[in-house]
């Protein structure tokens, strides 16, 4: 029997910030000031969710 590993589709704010090389607080502050677009929210728990495309857009914004 083979076990499949499912690739995670979304990153939460902490994971997204780590991927971008910034703190979670900076990520949220940039969003609040309108530097970053508002993140999609999980309909169950309300947490921010970031896709790989979102991360690429944020990287362009901060120049990384």
TAGI-V167900 format. One record per helix or strand of 2 or more residues. SS is the DSSP state (@ for helix, = for strand). FROM is the first residue (numbers start at 0). TO is the last residue. If there is no record, write none. Layout:
SS FROM TO
SS FROM TO
This chain:
@ 12 19
@ 23 32
= 39 40
= 47 49
@ 51 61
